[in-house]
Amino acid sequence: MSSEFHQLSEKVAQLAAMTQSLRRENADLRLNVAALTTENAELSQRMDEAHQRVAALLEKLPVAAPTLLDNEEETA
């Protein structure tokens, strides 16, 4: 009987230790998720800004005039 109680007591202690370990790991993972979410938002904003700059530059480019090659392809 004492042996069974001792085994049960050890298993409860192991379960408590594992619970604490998992809680710490969960807290760390939540911090990582928060940091990565913030980083993702920042990178998404930077991509949007880059897209806007490229679009603005494309609007400033002059329209290309047809070349001699383009005229030859149309008549062929």
N, C-alpha and C positions, 0 to 999 in steps of 0.2 A: 504494500500500500504506500509506504514511504517512497519507494522507488518510482512508482507511478506518479506520485505527486511531484517528485523532483524532475522527472521527464517533462511533465506538463508545465512546470515552472520554467524550465529551460526553453521550451517551445514558445511560451508566452513572451519571454525575454527576447528571443530571436525575432518574433513577430513585431515586438515594439521597436527593436533596432531597425528592422527592415522598413517599418512604417516611417520612422524618422528619416532614414536615408532617402526613401522615395519622396517624402515631403521636401527635403532639401533639393533633390534633383528636379522636382516639379517647379519649385521656385526659380531655380537657375534657368530652366527651359522657358518659363514665362518671361524672364528678363531677356533672354535671347530672342524670343519672338517679338517682344516690344522693340528691341534694338533693330532687328531686321525689318520690321514693319516701318519704322522711322526711316531707315536707310532706303527701303524700297520707295517710299513716298518722295524722298529727296531725289533719287535717281530718276523717277518718273517725271518730276518737275523739270529736272535738267534736260531730259529728252524732249519734253514739250517745248522748252525754250530753244533748244537747238533746232527743232523742227520749224519753229516760227522764224528763226534767223535764216535758215536755208530757204524757206518759202519767200521771205522778203528779198533775199539775194536773187532768187530765180525771177522774181517780178521785175527786178532792175535790169536783167539781161536783155539786150536787144533781140528782136526777132531775126532769125537767120534769113538772109536773102537766098533765093534759090541759086544754086551753082550750075555750072555747065553740065556737070555729071547728072544733076537732078533733071535738067531739061532733056538730056539724051535718053534717060531711063523712061521718061514720059512718052517720048516719040517711038520708042522701040516696041 
